[in-house]
Amino acid sequence: MIFGDFMLGARSRLLPISVPFPFFAAAVLFQIAGWGLLAAFADEAPGFSGGPGQILASLHLVTLGVGLMTAMGALFQILPVVTGRPLRSVTVCRVIFGLFFPGVLALTHGMGHQQVWVMEAGAALTVAAILLFLAQAAAGLRHAGDLGVVTEHVEIALACLLFLALLGLSLVADLDRGFLWDHAAVARVHSVVSAYGFMGLLAAGMSFILIPMFGLARPADERTGRYAAWAMIAGVALAVTGLLTDENRILFPGAIVGLAGLVLHLSVMVEVMRTRMEKADGPSFLLIRLGWGMMPASILVGVTAAAGVAVDRTGPLFGFILIFGWMLSFVMGVLQRILPFLGAMHTVGGVRRPLAQSDLTVSSALWLHFAGHVAGLLLAGAGLVLQSGLLVRLGALAGLTGALAFAGFFLVLCARLWRHLRVPA
């Protein structure tokens, strides 16, 4: 039902292309910056245990610059479609981008160069954009009607995002003022809530719309999806409690409960994939599957690090698998399907023949991106385990090559779309 409603409303509720596409363009650029910064400062990655520096900046270029930027652009387009109502204000969307883009740049620049005042300015802009985004999303969800499990996932995810914004401000302010009782513990909570609470639940909820749409499959089992969401929420809550109290007796059960919820969710998605009409696994579905696989792997590595096993190796590996493995893989897999889909939809209804998604897609660039991304994960992950800056650099350069290929795909798509929309019939 959710998937059918989405398709019925997609054409009639398209936003101007100038609203979501700047967010997607920024995500493409920040993917390049994230891999590039990791390559430039690869020697700092082995043994990394947190704190301001270029590695922290690289991680935030991915979480904020790719993950949250893509989520904003996608939700701005999806909410009007599934609710049947226009966004409260398209202008606000543009203001959000105008605040968020320079905010991420300033925040990550301040992290990399350990300039607290620049971090504070960037954090202020970023949080202002997030608050406006939350208000816009909340207004859209109020008119969502009965979207069932999707609404439940997204509402909790947005609550996690609000919590993250407050934690992020606190962490930045604490660098100068030192009021937090345990900066490192709060930073760990920030990363867990970011990857599992916000992005994990948002991705899980939106998968009930996007995965059936991408694969032309039957709708997902909402009842099992709801059980999975409850388990994931409980797992995140227990993990946060365990991290704040330094109690592994709470943290480890939280990891088990969260892992069980994740397995339930993945079982639902596997069933959806089994019923899809589009059987071929292109690079997008392979990246989505890779992201799904990296998420439970990150939990296992995180538990290993929390147990004190080779923390100088498992700690950095946990952060890398969590951000570059799970989040970046999934987001880029989804983004390479969203871009041609939205582009093709914008060509429908004109005087010229509408473009198909294949007309906007350079498959060779996407396969190169996939190969570079996978090679980057394998080499950089091995470098963190073996504590080899050279392997981390080689992996980051492979990832950077893939990111540049994805940028080529995006530029060609925009050029073809622009030419189609601007040239007379």
N, C-alpha and C positions, 0 to 999 in steps of 0.2 A: 504493500500500500504506500509506504513512504517513497519507494523508488518511483512508482507510477505517478504520484503527485509531483515529484521533482521534475520528471520529464514533461508532464503536461504544462507546468508553469515555467519551464526554463526559458522558452523563447519570449514569452510575454513579460518577463520580469528581469530582463537583462539590464545591468547597469551600464552607463557609458563606459567604454573601454578604458577611458582615462582614469577610472576609479580603481579597479583591482590591479591593472597591469603595472603601475609603478611599484606596488608592493612586490609583485613577482619579479620585476626587473631588479629591485634591490636585493631580493633573496639570491638571485643569480650572481650578483656582484659580491655579496657577502660570502657565498660559498667559495669563490676564488680567494677572497681575503683570508678566510679561515684556514684553508689548506696552505696558502702562501705564507702566512705568518708562522704556521707550524714548521714549514720547510726552512724558513729563515732562522728560526731559533730552536731547531730540533735538538741541539745539545742540552737545552734546558728541560726537555720533556722527561727523560728517564729519571725516576726518583721524585718527580714533581708531587708536592703534597699540599698545594694550595697557596694562596696569597697573591698579591698583585705581581704582575709580570706579563711577558708576552704570551706565555702558554695560557694563562687565565683569559687574556684578551682573545686568543684564538678560539677558546671554548665558547666565549660569549658571542663572538661573531657568528657562530653556528646556532646557538640556542636562541638568541634574540634576532640576529640579522637574517637567518634562514628560517628557523622554526616559527618564531612568533610573527615575523613579517609575512610568511606564507599563510599562516593561520588567519591573520587579519584580512588579507586580500580575499581568501577563500570564503570566510564567513560573511563578509560584506556582500558577496554575490549569492551565496547559498541561502542566507536568511530570507531575502525577499521572495525567493523561489518557493521555499517550503512553507512560508507563512502566507503567501498570496498578497502580502502588503509591501509597499515600497519602504525603503529605509527612511528613518525619521529625517535625516539630512545627509545628502551627498556631500555638501560642503564640509560637514564635520569629518567625513572620511578623509578628505583632502587635508584638513587641518591636522588630523591624527598622523598622516604620513609626514607632513611638514615638521611635526615635533619629533616623531619617532626616528626618522632616518638620521638627522644630525645628532639626536640623543645617543643612538647606538654608536655612531662614529666617535663622539666625544667620550663616552663611557669607556669604550675599548682602548682609545688612545690614552686616556688617563691610566687605565690598568697597565697597559704595556710600558708606559714611561713612569709609572708610580707617581703621578701627579694627582694628589687627592682633590684639589680644587676643580680640576678638569673632570674627574670622576663624579664629583658632586653635581657639577653643572649638567653633565650627561645623564646622570641618574634622575635629576629633576625633570629634564625634558622627556626622558623615557617613561617615567612614572606618570607624568601628566598625560602622555599619549595613551598609556594603558588604561588610565581611569576614564578617559573619553571613550575609548574602545569598549570598555565594560559597560558604560552607560548606553552606548549605541546597541551593543549586543543584547543587553537586558531588555531594552525597549522592543527589539525584534522578537525576542523569546516570549514576551508577554502575549503576543498575537500568534504564537506558534500553533495553538490548538493541540490536538492529540497526536503529538509526534512520539509519544511513548518513550522508549528507551533512549532515543536520540537526545531528547530534551533533558532527561535525567543525567546522562553523561556530560552534556555540554554545560549544564548549570553547575555541576560540581567542579568541572574543569575551570570554569570562569571564577568560581570561588577560590580555587587554588591559585589562579593567576593574581587575584587581589592580595592573597596572603604572600605570594612571591614578591610582589611589588613592595610591600611593606618590609619584608625581610631584606630585600635588596637595598632599600634606603637605609635600613639600620646597619647593614654590613659596611656600606660606604661611609656613613657618618661615624661608625665605630673606629675607623682607621685613625681619625684625628682625636676622638674624644674618649675612646676606650670604656664605654659604658656597658657593653655586653659581657655577661659572665663567662662565656666561652665562645670566642669568635669562630674557632674552627668547627665546633659542633653546630653552630647556627649555619655556617657555610655548607656543611654536609646536609643539613635539613633542606637548605635552599636548593641544592642540586637534586635531591631525591624528590621533592615536591615538584620541581620543574619538569623532570623527565618522566616521572611515573604519575604524579598527580595531575598536573596541567596537560602536558603533551600526551601522556599515556591515555588519559580518559577522553581527551578531545579526539585523538586519533581513533580510539575504540568507538566512540559515538558516531563520528562522521563516517566511519567505515560501513555503517548500516545503510548509508546512502550511496557512498562513492564506489565501494567494491561491487555491489550489484550493477551499478551504472556502468562502470568500466568494463566489466566482464559480461554484460547482458545476461545476468543470472537472476534466479529467483530471490525474493526477499529473505533476509536472515531471520533466524529464530530469535524473536525478541525476548521470550521468557528466559532462555538460557543466557542471553546477553545481559539481562537484568541481574541474574545471579552472579555473573562474572563481574559486573560493575560493583556490586556490593562487596564482593571479595577483594577486589582491587582497592577500593576505598578503605576497607578495614586494614588491608595490608599496609597501605601508605600511612594510615593513622598510627598503627602499631610501630612501624619503622621510625616515624618521627618521634614518637614517645621514647623509644629505645635510644635514639641518637641524643636526644636532649637530656636524658637521665643517665646516659652511659651504661645502660642495662641491656646486655646481650640477651638476657632471658626474655626481654620484650622484643628486641630487634629481630632475633632469629625466627620466632613464630610469625612475626609480621611479614618476613620475607617468604615464609612457607605459604601463608594465606594469600599474599599478593601473587605468588607464583601459581597457586591453584586457580585464582581468578583469571590470570593471564592464559593459562592452558584452556580454561573453559571458553574464553573469548576466541582464542585461536581455533578451537574446534568448530565454533560457529562459522568463522571465516573460511575454514577449509571446506566445510559443507557448501558454502556459497560458491567457492571457486569450483567445486566439483560439478555444480549445475550450470556453469556459465556456457554460453554459446560460443564465446571467443576462446577457443582452447589453447591457441598458441601463446607461450610465455614470452612476450617481448621484454625488453630491458626494464620497462616500468614495473611489470608484475614481478620480475626477478628481484628488483630493488625492494619492493614492498615485502616480498617473502623474506629477503635478507634482513630487513628491519625487524620483522616479526621474530626471526630467529635470534637476532642480537639482543632483544629485550630480555628473554629469560636467561641468556648467557650473561648479561650484565648483572642480573640478580645473583647468580651463582658466584661470579667473581667478586661482587660486592660483599657477600657473606664471607667469602674466604678472607678478604682484606679485613673485615670487621673482627674476624677470629684471630687476627694477628699473624697470619701466615704470609711471610715474605712481603710485608706491607710496602716496602720500597719498590716492589714490582707489581703486586696486585692492585695497589692503590691507584697509580697512574693508569694501569690497564683498565680498571673499572670506569674511570672518567672517560677514557677514550672510546671504549665500547659503548658506553651509555650515550655519548654525544655524537661521535662520528659514526658509530656502528648502528645503533638503533634509530636515533632521531633523524640524522642526516639521510640515511638510506631510505627510510619510510617517506620523509617529506619530499625528497627529490623524485622518488617513484611516483608519488601522487601528483607532484607539480608537472611532470612531463606528460601526464594525461589531461590535467586541467587546462593547460595552455592551448593545445590544439582544439580541445572540445569547445572552450569559450570562443576561441578565434573563429572556428567554423560557424558557431551559432550567430555570431555577429554578421556573417555574410548572408544569412537567410532573410528573405523578404525584400531584397533589392531587385533592381532591374536586370542584374547579371546573374549567371548561374552561380549558386552558392558553392563555396569551397568545401571539399571533404576534409576530414581531419588528416588524411594521408597527404593531401595537397600542401599542408602546412608543416609536415614532419620530415626532418632529415634523419632517417633511421641510422645511417652510418655514424652520425655525431652522437646519437644516444647510445649506441653500442660502444663507442669509444669512451664515453662517459662512464658506462657501466664497468668496462674493463679497468679503467684508471681508478675508479672508486674501490673496486674489490682489491686490486693490487695495493692500493694505499692502505686499506684496512689490514691486509695480511702483513705487509712489510713493516708498517709503523707499529702494529700490535706486537710483532716479533721483536722489534727494536726496544719496546718498553719492557718486555719480559727479559731480554738479554742485556738490557741497559746499554744499548748501542745507539748513540746519536746518529751514526751514519745510516743505519737501517731506518730509523724514524724519518730522516731527511729524504731518503729514497722513496719511502712510502708516501710522504707528504707531496713530493714532486709528482708521483704517479697520480695522487688524488687531484693535484693542481692541474695536471694535463686533462684529466676527466672533466674537471670544473670548467676549463676553458672550452672543451668540446661542447659542454652543455650551453655555455654562453653563445657559441656559434649557432647551435640549434635555435636558441631563443631569438637571436638577431635575424636569422633567415625567416623564422616564423613571422616576426614583426614586419619585416620588409615585404613579404608576400601578402600579408594581411593589409598593410598600408596601400600597396599597389592595387589590390583588388577593390578596396573601399574608395580609393581616390580617383581611379581611372574611369572615365565614362564608359558606358556599355558600347 
